[in-house]
Amino acid sequence: MVSGKSLQKLKSFAVAAGRGVPDVGLEPWAKGMTDEGLLPLFRNSEDGFTKVNLSGCVNLTDSVVQTIVKMHGRTLKLLNLDHCRNIIDGSLVEIADSCLLISELDVSECGITDSGIAALAGAWCSAPQFADTFPLGLLIGLQQKLSFLGVLGQILDDLNIEHCHGISRGIVDLLVEWLWSCNLLFQTSIRSEES
């Protein structure tokens, strides 16, 4: 039995449907996990999580991501939201605002769009450590935010956007160009600009 004290010291948490850490034992329930089931876990841990793998938790929403990054953003290095289809652009804004140590981000098969990627780049550009290089006045409009994608490459080692059908080919091309130092995973059947 896991006690409240044990939860307070937890550093890493994984729930994966068919992937991830095989000995956690929660994989069969990943598809049934909800915000209400997971929120108490993240709220009751005193120490900051460094790794959170919620792969396959298809019922989770931005609410759980907001709680995770609010409570653990200062320590979070890996966040896997693979197949969390209800996670949308708002989560990327929260991640960018709170998770300056994050090096691995998997949002494959999430509801992420071009706007979310632009917000992610723009928010990190306005972070204090980049403020001198990227003044906030320059971060107006999608194209201008995307011109600062190089910051993502300084922060992220791995970014997975596979099967995010709201991301256009043009954005993927910009990511490939600017994130040359980042392992970028995407599928080639991404929507075209005309779609």
N, CA, C and O of each residue as an XYZ file, in Angstrom:
780
protein
N       0.839     -1.185      0.000
C       0.000      0.000      0.000
C       0.880      1.244      0.000
O       1.866      1.315      0.733
N       0.529      2.194     -0.801
C       1.272      3.446     -0.886
C       0.685      4.433      0.103
O      -0.523      4.670      0.114
N       1.541      5.007      0.934
C       1.072      5.967      1.930
C       1.186      7.386      1.395
O       1.833      7.639      0.379
N       0.540      8.307      2.106
C       0.618      9.716      1.742
C       2.044     10.224      1.779
O       2.439     11.032      0.938
N       2.834      9.751      2.763
C       4.239     10.148      2.868
C       5.026      9.686      1.651
O       5.888     10.410      1.153
N       4.726      8.463      1.164
C       5.409      7.953     -0.025
C       5.108      8.825     -1.227
O       6.004      9.117     -2.019
N       3.862      9.243     -1.375
C       3.481     10.085     -2.508
C       4.191     11.426     -2.458
O       4.519     11.993     -3.500
N       4.435     11.941     -1.252
C       5.079     13.238     -1.124
C       6.520     13.209     -1.623
O       7.047     14.251     -2.014
N       7.165     12.056     -1.622
C       8.564     11.928     -2.027
C       8.732     11.386     -3.442
O       9.861     11.225     -3.908
N       7.638     11.102     -4.128
C       7.671     10.538     -5.470
C       8.317     11.516     -6.448
O       7.969     12.697     -6.457
N       9.250     11.042     -7.269
C       9.955     11.888     -8.237
C       9.570     11.584     -9.682
O       9.647     12.461    -10.542
N       9.159     10.351     -9.950
C       8.871      9.934    -11.313
C       7.596      9.120    -11.320
O       7.361      8.319    -10.416
N       6.767      9.321    -12.339
C       5.493      8.618    -12.413
C       5.228      8.235    -13.856
O       5.378      9.056    -14.761
N       4.832      6.982    -14.071
C       4.540      6.527    -15.432
C       3.259      5.720    -15.457
O       3.052      4.828    -14.634
N       2.410      6.043    -16.402
C       1.235      5.252    -16.738
C       1.303      5.137    -18.242
O       1.220      6.147    -18.941
N       1.450      3.947    -18.751
C       1.586      3.808    -20.199
C       0.747      2.659    -20.710
O       0.710      1.587    -20.105
N       0.086      2.879    -21.804
C      -0.695      1.827    -22.448
C       0.185      1.159    -23.490
O       0.339      1.664    -24.602
N       0.757      0.029    -23.126
C       1.549     -0.730    -24.075
C       2.985     -0.270    -24.245
O       3.733     -0.899    -24.993
N       3.400      0.798    -23.585
C       4.756      1.311    -23.690
C       5.228      1.787    -22.334
O       4.493      1.744    -21.348
N       6.448      2.235    -22.303
C       6.959      2.841    -21.084
C       7.539      1.829    -20.125
O       8.011      0.768    -20.535
N       7.505      2.150    -18.881
C       8.089      1.315    -17.849
C       7.168      0.135    -17.570
O       6.055      0.330    -17.082
N       7.612     -1.099    -17.871
C       6.715     -2.248    -17.750
C       6.384     -2.647    -16.319
O       5.382     -3.330    -16.108
N       7.171     -2.259    -15.335
C       6.929     -2.733    -13.980
C       6.088     -1.800    -13.122
O       5.923     -2.064    -11.931
N       5.552     -0.728    -13.675
C       4.717      0.175    -12.891
C       3.403     -0.491    -12.535
O       2.890     -0.312    -11.431
N       2.860     -1.254    -13.459
C       1.651     -2.017    -13.183
C       0.341     -1.297    -13.413
O      -0.714     -1.847    -13.101
N       0.367     -0.088    -13.947
C      -0.862      0.659    -14.180
C      -1.267      0.694    -15.651
O      -2.301      1.267    -15.994
N      -0.465      0.089    -16.518
C      -0.727      0.150    -17.953
C      -2.134     -0.287    -18.344
O      -2.743      0.362    -19.194
N      -2.684     -1.364    -17.759
C      -4.024     -1.792    -18.180
C      -5.110     -0.744    -17.930
O      -6.172     -0.798    -18.550
N      -4.859      0.198    -17.039
C      -5.854      1.208    -16.694
C      -5.603      2.558    -17.360
O      -6.375      3.495    -17.158
N      -4.549      2.671    -18.142
C      -4.187      3.962    -18.731
C      -5.339      4.581    -19.514
O      -5.614      5.772    -19.373
N      -6.009      3.792    -20.331
C      -7.090      4.341    -21.157
C      -8.268      4.817    -20.327
O      -9.049      5.649    -20.790
N      -8.412      4.312    -19.117
C      -9.509      4.727    -18.254
C      -9.152      5.836    -17.284
O     -10.025      6.345    -16.580
N      -7.875      6.223    -17.235
C      -7.444      7.275    -16.317
C      -8.120      8.593    -16.678
O      -8.265      8.935    -17.851
N      -8.526      9.323    -15.650
C      -9.161     10.625    -15.847
C      -8.410     11.681    -15.040
O      -7.577     11.362    -14.192
N      -8.721     12.930    -15.319
C      -8.141     14.030    -14.544
C      -8.423     13.831    -13.058
O      -7.531     13.972    -12.221
N      -9.667     13.505    -12.743
C     -10.075     13.359    -11.343
C      -9.282     12.264    -10.634
O      -9.014     12.373     -9.438
N      -8.909     11.219    -11.351
C      -8.142     10.134    -10.750
C      -6.685     10.478    -10.521
O      -6.070      9.982     -9.577
N      -6.127     11.320    -11.373
C      -4.702     11.637    -11.277
C      -4.388     12.938    -10.550
O      -3.307     13.076     -9.978
N      -5.302     13.885    -10.563
C      -5.014     15.188     -9.951
C      -4.573     15.093     -8.492
O      -3.629     15.786     -8.114
N      -5.216     14.262     -7.644
C      -4.754     14.176     -6.250
C      -3.301     13.716     -6.128
O      -2.579     14.184     -5.247
N      -2.873     12.822     -6.984
C      -1.491     12.348     -6.950
C      -0.519     13.506     -7.172
O       0.451     13.660     -6.431
N      -0.782     14.306     -8.181
C       0.128     15.401     -8.499
C       0.038     16.535     -7.483
O       1.032     17.213     -7.223
N      -1.132     16.746     -6.913
C      -1.298     17.809     -5.913
C      -0.677     17.439     -4.571
O      -0.271     18.326     -3.820
N      -0.596     16.146     -4.254
C      -0.140     15.708     -2.938
C       1.333     15.346     -2.874
O       1.802     14.903     -1.826
N       2.057     15.514     -3.925
C       3.484     15.234     -3.910
C       4.227     16.529     -3.601
O       4.137     17.500     -4.351
N       4.959     16.535     -2.494
C       5.691     17.743     -2.091
C       6.914     17.981     -2.961
O       7.156     19.100     -3.414
N       7.682     16.923     -3.191
C       8.874     17.057     -4.016
C       8.467     17.132     -5.476
O       7.458     16.553     -5.878
N       9.237     17.832     -6.250
C       8.904     17.995     -7.658
C       9.188     16.753     -8.482
O      10.239     16.128     -8.341
N       8.246     16.401     -9.339
C       8.459     15.315    -10.283
C       9.516     15.736    -11.291
O       9.576     16.902    -11.681
N      10.346     14.795    -11.713
C      11.291     15.052    -12.789
C      10.826     14.398    -14.085
O      11.141     14.884    -15.172
N      10.076     13.295    -13.978
C       9.588     12.577    -15.157
C       8.130     12.202    -14.958
O       7.763     11.632    -13.930
N       7.297     12.524    -15.947
C       5.887     12.133    -15.923
C       5.549     11.538    -17.285
O       5.664     12.205    -18.313
N       5.130     10.274    -17.276
C       4.752      9.574    -18.501
C       3.286      9.192    -18.387
O       2.929      8.303    -17.614
N       2.441      9.859    -19.150
C       1.005      9.591    -19.152
C       0.559      9.046    -20.506
O      -0.587      9.235    -20.916
N       1.458      8.382    -21.182
C       1.188      7.832    -22.505
C      -0.044      6.935    -22.486
O      -0.165      6.044    -21.646
N      -0.950      7.180    -23.418
C      -2.137      6.346    -23.560
C      -3.312      6.742    -22.701
O      -4.364      6.108    -22.776
N      -3.169      7.765    -21.890
C      -4.273      8.221    -21.039
C      -5.170      9.140    -21.870
O      -5.090     10.364    -21.765
N      -6.016      8.539    -22.687
C      -6.789      9.275    -23.698
C      -7.844     10.203    -23.114
O      -8.340     11.080    -23.821
N      -8.200     10.038    -21.847
C      -9.254     10.860    -21.244
C      -8.736     12.110    -20.545
O      -9.532     12.928    -20.083
N      -7.427     12.274    -20.458
C      -6.874     13.426    -19.750
C      -7.069     14.703    -20.555
O      -7.117     14.680    -21.785
N      -7.182     15.820    -19.837
C      -7.372     17.122    -20.475
C      -6.265     18.084    -20.044
O      -5.368     17.724    -19.281
N      -6.349     19.301    -20.546
C      -5.387     20.339    -20.179
C      -5.348     20.582    -18.673
O      -4.332     21.040    -18.152
N      -6.419     20.288    -17.979
C      -6.486     20.505    -16.531
C      -5.384     19.748    -15.795
O      -4.751     20.301    -14.897
N      -5.150     18.496    -16.162
C      -4.116     17.717    -15.484
C      -2.725     18.252    -15.840
O      -1.837     18.268    -14.987
N      -2.530     18.683    -17.071
C      -1.241     19.251    -17.465
C      -0.994     20.550    -16.703
O       0.117     20.788    -16.228
N      -2.015     21.386    -16.584
C      -1.873     22.633    -15.840
C      -1.471     22.369    -14.393
O      -0.624     23.073    -13.844
N      -2.074     21.359    -13.778
C      -1.725     21.018    -12.396
C      -0.303     20.490    -12.306
O       0.453     20.881    -11.417
N       0.065     19.605    -13.222
C       1.421     19.047    -13.209
C       2.453     20.164    -13.315
O       3.395     20.213    -12.524
N       2.284     21.055    -14.280
C       3.308     22.087    -14.468
C       3.264     23.151    -13.375
O       4.295     23.735    -13.043
N       2.099     23.406    -12.821
C       2.012     24.366    -11.713
C       2.738     23.822    -10.482
O       3.467     24.552     -9.810
N       2.533     22.540    -10.194
C       3.104     21.937     -8.992
C       4.550     21.468     -9.189
O       5.336     21.473     -8.241
N       4.904     21.064    -10.409
C       6.183     20.390    -10.624
C       7.007     20.964    -11.774
O       8.047     20.407    -12.125
N       6.557     22.065    -12.361
C       7.243     22.634    -13.519
C       8.689     23.009    -13.272
O       9.513     22.929    -14.183
N       9.006     23.413    -12.070
C      10.375     23.845    -11.781
C      11.375     22.695    -11.792
O      12.579     22.933    -11.883
N      10.896     21.437    -11.700
C      11.785     20.274    -11.680
C      11.572     19.324    -12.854
O      12.385     18.427    -13.077
N      10.504     19.508    -13.595
C      10.117     18.559    -14.642
C      11.089     18.588    -15.821
O      11.351     19.640    -16.405
N      11.621     17.404    -16.159
C      12.551     17.281    -17.282
C      11.960     16.478    -18.435
O      12.350     16.672    -19.586
N      11.023     15.575    -18.137
C      10.395     14.753    -19.168
C       8.896     14.753    -18.966
O       8.415     14.522    -17.857
N       8.152     15.012    -20.033
C       6.697     14.950    -19.996
C       6.226     14.230    -21.247
O       6.423     14.710    -22.363
N       5.597     13.065    -21.052
C       5.101     12.254    -22.165
C       3.583     12.239    -22.116
O       2.984     11.668    -21.205
N       2.968     12.874    -23.107
C       1.510     12.952    -23.217
C       1.021     12.233    -24.475
O      -0.050     12.546    -24.996
N       1.799     11.280    -24.954
C       1.477     10.515    -26.154
C       0.072      9.927    -26.068
O      -0.274      9.287    -25.075
N      -0.731     10.139    -27.096
C      -2.110      9.636    -27.203
C      -3.091     10.327    -26.257
O      -4.222      9.860    -26.125
N      -2.713     11.394    -25.610
C      -3.643     12.150    -24.763
C      -4.367     13.134    -25.679
O      -4.022     14.315    -25.722
N      -5.350     12.657    -26.395
C      -5.976     13.394    -27.504
C      -6.692     14.672    -27.093
O      -6.920     15.545    -27.930
N      -7.050     14.796    -25.822
C      -7.754     15.995    -25.360
C      -6.807     17.100    -24.904
O      -7.252     18.167    -24.481
N      -5.514     16.851    -24.988
C      -4.520     17.869    -24.655
C      -4.383     18.777    -25.877
O      -4.103     18.308    -26.981
N      -4.584     20.083    -25.670
C      -4.564     21.022    -26.793
C      -3.532     22.124    -26.553
O      -2.725     22.040    -25.628
N      -3.568     23.143    -27.386
C      -2.556     24.199    -27.378
C      -2.338     24.864    -26.024
O      -1.212     25.246    -25.704
N      -3.382     25.010    -25.229
C      -3.251     25.646    -23.921
C      -2.203     24.978    -23.050
O      -1.523     25.643    -22.269
N      -2.071     23.671    -23.180
C      -1.066     22.954    -22.397
C       0.347     23.365    -22.784
O       1.221     23.454    -21.922
N       0.584     23.616    -24.064
C       1.919     24.033    -24.492
C       2.292     25.385    -23.904
O       3.448     25.616    -23.551
N       1.321     26.271    -23.799
C       1.565     27.577    -23.180
C       1.954     27.379    -21.720
O       2.917     27.979    -21.244
N       1.204     26.536    -21.009
C       1.502     26.258    -19.595
C       2.886     25.626    -19.444
O       3.648     26.001    -18.553
N       3.206     24.671    -20.311
C       4.508     24.001    -20.263
C       5.623     25.021    -20.477
O       6.610     25.030    -19.741
N       5.469     25.869    -21.471
C       6.497     26.875    -21.761
C       6.661     27.869    -20.619
O       7.776     28.290    -20.312
N       5.553     28.243    -19.992
C       5.609     29.211    -18.896
C       6.251     28.643    -17.638
O       6.859     29.388    -16.869
N       6.128     27.335    -17.413
C       6.516     26.769    -16.121
C       7.660     25.765    -16.153
O       8.261     25.503    -15.111
N       7.979     25.200    -17.298
C       8.923     24.072    -17.360
C      10.200     24.449    -18.096
O      10.418     24.003    -19.222
N      11.028     25.248    -17.490
C      12.240     25.709    -18.151
C      13.369     24.689    -18.119
O      14.398     24.899    -18.763
N      13.205     23.582    -17.382
C      14.211     22.522    -17.365
C      13.852     21.366    -18.289
O      14.651     20.448    -18.474
N      12.669     21.404    -18.864
C      12.191     20.264    -19.647
C      13.107     20.020    -20.848
O      13.468     20.947    -21.573
N      13.470     18.758    -21.040
C      14.318     18.422    -22.182
C      13.639     17.428    -23.118
O      14.031     17.310    -24.279
N      12.626     16.710    -22.630
C      11.902     15.754    -23.467
C      10.406     16.025    -23.366
O       9.826     15.991    -22.281
N       9.792     16.296    -24.516
C       8.364     16.578    -24.573
C       7.741     15.751    -25.686
O       8.121     15.876    -26.850
N       6.779     14.901    -25.322
C       6.073     14.064    -26.293
C       4.602     14.447    -26.274
O       3.889     14.167    -25.311
N       4.155     15.090    -27.347
C       2.745     15.449    -27.496
C       2.159     14.763    -28.729
O       1.219     15.268    -29.343
N       2.725     13.604    -29.083
C       2.232     12.884    -30.254
C       0.782     12.467    -30.044
O       0.386     12.054    -28.954
N       0.006     12.585    -31.106
C      -1.425     12.271    -31.118
C      -2.239     13.119    -30.144
O      -3.295     12.695    -29.675
N      -1.745     14.311    -29.846
C      -2.509     15.278    -29.054
C      -3.188     16.253    -30.016
O      -2.961     16.199    -31.225
N      -4.014     17.136    -29.478
C      -4.739     18.103    -30.301
C      -3.972     19.391    -30.523
O      -4.569     20.467    -30.542
N      -2.672     19.302    -30.689
C      -1.795     20.456    -30.838
C      -1.892     21.002    -32.267
O      -2.020     20.238    -33.223
N      -1.831     22.335    -32.403
C      -1.888     22.983    -33.714
C      -0.679     23.903    -33.900
O       0.175     24.023    -33.022
N      -0.634     24.547    -35.063
C       0.415     25.532    -35.345
C       0.477     26.602    -34.256
O       1.561     27.010    -33.839
N      -0.683     27.049    -33.805
C      -0.738     28.098    -32.776
C      -0.076     27.648    -31.483
O       0.579     28.448    -30.814
N      -0.235     26.392    -31.124
C       0.399     25.865    -29.920
C       1.908     25.864    -30.027
O       2.605     26.215    -29.075
N       2.418     25.470    -31.186
C       3.866     25.478    -31.401
C       4.390     26.913    -31.347
O       5.440     27.168    -30.756
N       3.666     27.846    -31.957
C       4.069     29.255    -31.922
C       4.045     29.791    -30.497
O       4.942     30.534    -30.098
N       3.028     29.421    -29.728
C       2.937     29.868    -28.334
C       4.084     29.300    -27.513
O       4.653     29.994    -26.670
N       4.422     28.051    -27.756
C       5.535     27.409    -27.061
C       6.829     28.169    -27.334
O       7.573     28.489    -26.407
N       7.092     28.452    -28.583
C       8.301     29.193    -28.952
C       8.272     30.605    -28.382
O       9.273     31.083    -27.849
N       7.131     31.269    -28.494
C       7.018     32.645    -28.015
C       7.164     32.767    -26.518
O       7.811     33.693    -26.030
N       6.566     31.838    -25.777
C       6.650     31.889    -24.314
C       8.077     31.663    -23.847
O       8.540     32.350    -22.936
N       8.778     30.723    -24.444
C      10.151     30.485    -24.029
C      11.047     31.643    -24.414
O      12.012     31.939    -23.709
N      10.747     32.296    -25.508
C      11.552     33.458    -25.904
C      11.408     34.601    -24.916
O      12.330     35.399    -24.743
N      10.250     34.681    -24.266
C      10.028     35.767    -23.314
C      10.451     35.398    -21.899
O      10.298     36.202    -20.980
N      10.986     34.183    -21.711
C      11.471     33.766    -20.392
C      12.646     34.657    -19.989
O      13.383     35.132    -20.853
N      12.828     34.889    -18.677
C      13.869     35.819    -18.215
C      15.257     35.552    -18.785
O      15.978     36.497    -19.106
N      15.648     34.277    -18.918
C      16.998     34.007    -19.403
C      17.186     34.348    -20.880
O      18.319     34.425    -21.356
N      16.074     34.556    -21.618
C      16.174     34.928    -23.022
C      15.702     36.361    -23.271
O      15.668     36.803    -24.419
N      15.339     37.089    -22.222
C      14.710     38.411    -22.369
C      15.601     39.408    -23.103
O      15.109     40.192    -23.914
N      16.895     39.389    -22.831
C      17.789     40.331    -23.496
C      17.921     40.035    -24.986
O      18.042     40.947    -25.804
N      17.896     38.765    -25.324
C      18.065     38.359    -26.713
C      16.786     38.499    -27.518
O      16.820     38.844    -28.699
N      15.642     38.225    -26.866
C      14.359     38.202    -27.558
C      13.366     39.122    -26.853
O      12.567     38.640    -26.050
N      13.387     40.430    -27.122
C      12.457     41.349    -26.468
C      11.006     41.001    -26.772
O      10.677     40.575    -27.879
N      10.151     41.186    -25.784
C       8.732     40.861    -25.936
C       8.085     41.587    -27.105
O       7.183     41.042    -27.742
N       8.522     42.789    -27.395
C       7.937     43.537    -28.499
C       8.077     42.832    -29.841
O       7.314     43.100    -30.769
N       9.042     41.939    -29.945
C       9.259     41.216    -31.194
C       8.380     39.976    -31.323
O       8.363     39.329    -32.370
N       7.656     39.647    -30.268
C       6.916     38.387    -30.253
C       5.461     38.546    -30.656
O       4.600     37.825    -30.153
N       5.176     39.467    -31.544
C       3.807     39.696    -31.988
C       3.598     38.974    -33.306
O       4.362     39.160    -34.254
N       2.562     38.151    -33.364
C       2.219     37.452    -34.602
C       2.885     36.100    -34.722
O       3.980     35.878    -34.206
N       2.225     35.223    -35.394
C       2.681     33.844    -35.559
C       4.041     33.760    -36.234
O       4.916     33.046    -35.744
N       4.246     34.457    -37.327
C       5.511     34.363    -38.049
C       6.681     34.835    -37.197
O       7.755     34.233    -37.218
N       6.469     35.914    -36.448
C       7.553     36.413    -35.612
C       7.885     35.425    -34.508
O       9.060     35.207    -34.212
N       6.876     34.823    -33.893
C       7.141     33.835    -32.848
C       7.895     32.649    -33.420
O       8.816     32.126    -32.792
N       7.503     32.230    -34.610
C       8.154     31.077    -35.209
C       9.600     31.363    -35.569
O      10.406     30.436    -35.659
N       9.943     32.620    -35.776
C      11.331     32.942    -36.085
C      12.238     32.713    -34.875
O      13.462     32.707    -35.006
N      11.648     32.528    -33.718
C      12.423     32.289    -32.502
C      12.441     30.818    -32.100
O      12.715     30.487    -30.946
N      12.150     29.944    -33.049
C      12.140     28.517    -32.739
C      13.496     28.001    -32.275
O      13.575     26.950    -31.639
N      14.544     28.719    -32.584
C      15.865     28.303    -32.137
C      15.955     28.159    -30.629
O      16.746     27.360    -30.127
N      15.154     28.920    -29.905
C      15.141     28.808    -28.444
C      14.681     27.415    -28.030
O      15.205     26.845    -27.073
N      13.700     26.864    -28.752
C      13.245     25.507    -28.437
C      14.399     24.527    -28.530
O      14.517     23.617    -27.710
N      15.248     24.714    -29.528
C      16.400     23.841    -29.698
C      17.401     23.957    -28.562
O      18.139     23.013    -28.280
N      17.428     25.113    -27.909
C      18.308     25.288    -26.755
C      17.733     24.620    -25.515
O      18.478     24.242    -24.611
N      16.415     24.474    -25.467
C      15.744     23.924    -24.295
C      15.482     22.431    -24.445
O      15.764     21.653    -23.533
N      14.943     22.032    -25.591
C      14.517     20.647    -25.786
C      15.589     19.796    -26.452
O      16.242     20.224    -27.404
N      15.759     18.571    -25.929
C      16.585     17.572    -26.598
C      15.722     16.705    -27.502
O      16.167     16.262    -28.560
N      14.468     16.462    -27.075
C      13.546     15.601    -27.817
C      12.165     16.233    -27.865
O      11.635     16.656    -26.837
N      11.581     16.298    -29.057
C      10.217     16.779    -29.245
C       9.509     15.830    -30.200
O       9.950     15.639    -31.333
N       8.406     15.233    -29.739
C       7.635     14.302    -30.563
C       6.280     14.924    -30.865
O       5.473     15.145    -29.962
N       6.035     15.206    -32.149
C       4.753     15.764    -32.588
C       4.092     14.854    -33.626
O       3.293     15.311    -34.443
N       4.430     13.567    -33.585
C       3.838     12.628    -34.538
C       2.321     12.618    -34.412
O       1.777     12.667    -33.309
N       1.659     12.554    -35.537
C       0.199     12.426    -35.612
C      -0.553     13.572    -34.931
O      -1.673     13.382    -34.458
N       0.049     14.741    -34.879
C      -0.657     15.950    -34.447
C      -1.187     16.589    -35.725
O      -0.494     17.380    -36.365
N      -2.399     16.250    -36.087
C      -2.940     16.620    -37.392
C      -3.242     18.111    -37.533
O      -3.545     18.576    -38.632
N      -3.165     18.860    -36.445
C      -3.382     20.300    -36.509
C      -2.119     21.081    -36.834
O      -2.158     22.306    -36.956
N      -1.000     20.379    -36.974
C       0.267     21.038    -37.291
C       0.502     20.940    -38.795
O       0.458     19.854    -39.374
N       0.751     22.081    -39.411
C       0.916     22.128    -40.865
C       2.325     21.723    -41.289
O       3.260     21.719    -40.488
N       2.446     21.389    -42.548
C       3.735     21.029    -43.142
C       4.722     22.192    -43.010
O       5.909     21.978    -42.765
N       4.227     23.418    -43.173
C       5.097     24.586    -43.061
C       5.730     24.713    -41.683
O       6.908     25.049    -41.564
N       4.958     24.447    -40.655
C       5.488     24.511    -39.284
C       6.508     23.406    -39.067
O       7.554     23.630    -38.458
N       6.204     22.208    -39.566
C       7.160     21.100    -39.443
C       8.466     21.458    -40.142
O       9.546     21.202    -39.609
N       8.375     22.047    -41.327
C       9.585     22.454    -42.048
C      10.394     23.468    -41.237
O      11.621     23.382    -41.182
N       9.710     24.428    -40.607
C      10.406     25.397    -39.754
C      11.045     24.718    -38.545
O      12.169     25.049    -38.168
N      10.331     23.769    -37.939
C      10.888     23.039    -36.800
C      12.145     22.281    -37.208
O      13.147     22.300    -36.492
N      12.092     21.619    -38.354
C      13.254     20.873    -38.843
C      14.433     21.820    -39.064
O      15.571     21.497    -38.725
N      14.152     22.986    -39.632
C      15.207     23.964    -39.910
C      15.816     24.535    -38.630
O      17.038     24.628    -38.509
N      14.964     24.916    -37.675
C      15.431     25.609    -36.482
C      15.851     24.696    -35.343
O      16.679     25.082    -34.518
N      15.296     23.494    -35.282
C      15.602     22.593    -34.163
C      16.600     21.532    -34.585
O      16.429     20.355    -34.269
N      17.620     21.931    -35.281
C      18.597     20.978    -35.793
C      19.309     20.218    -34.679
O      19.784     19.107    -34.914
N      19.397     20.777    -33.480
C      20.068     20.085    -32.376
C      19.104     19.250    -31.537
O      19.518     18.609    -30.570
N      17.830     19.254    -31.897
C      16.787     18.548    -31.148
C      16.340     17.322    -31.942
O      16.188     17.392    -33.161
N      16.129     16.191    -31.245
C      15.553     15.017    -31.896
C      14.077     15.292    -32.106
O      13.295     15.276    -31.155
N      13.697     15.542    -33.345
C      12.325     15.900    -33.684
C      11.661     14.725    -34.381
O      12.127     14.268    -35.425
N      10.565     14.235    -33.797
C       9.806     13.147    -34.400
C       8.499     13.695    -34.938
O       7.758     14.365    -34.220
N       8.217     13.412    -36.198
C       6.969     13.829    -36.832
C       6.691     12.853    -37.962
O       7.592     12.145    -38.412
N       5.453     12.814    -38.418
C       5.116     11.939    -39.538
C       5.105     12.749    -40.823
O       4.911     13.965    -40.800
N       5.311     12.076    -41.931
C       5.398     12.781    -43.204
C       4.036     13.095    -43.802
O       3.959     13.851    -44.770
N       2.976     12.547    -43.266
C       1.641     12.799    -43.820
C       0.931     13.926    -43.081
O      -0.277     13.870    -42.848
N       1.689     14.940    -42.719
C       1.134     16.090    -42.009
C       0.317     16.929    -42.985
O       0.569     16.893    -44.190
N      -0.654     17.682    -42.483
C      -1.542     18.438    -43.374
C      -0.767     19.514    -44.129
O       0.206     20.075    -43.624
N      -1.217     19.784    -45.333
C      -0.576     20.826    -46.138
C      -1.137     22.182    -45.729
O      -2.131     22.254    -45.006
N      -0.513     23.240    -46.183
C      -0.930     24.600    -45.839
C      -2.333     24.911    -46.336
O      -3.034     25.717    -45.724
N      -2.761     24.290    -47.436
C      -4.064     24.590    -48.013
C      -5.201     23.994    -47.203
O      -6.339     24.453    -47.312
N      -4.919     22.982    -46.393
C      -5.975     22.291    -45.634
C      -6.604     23.170    -44.600
O      -7.505     22.733    -43.884
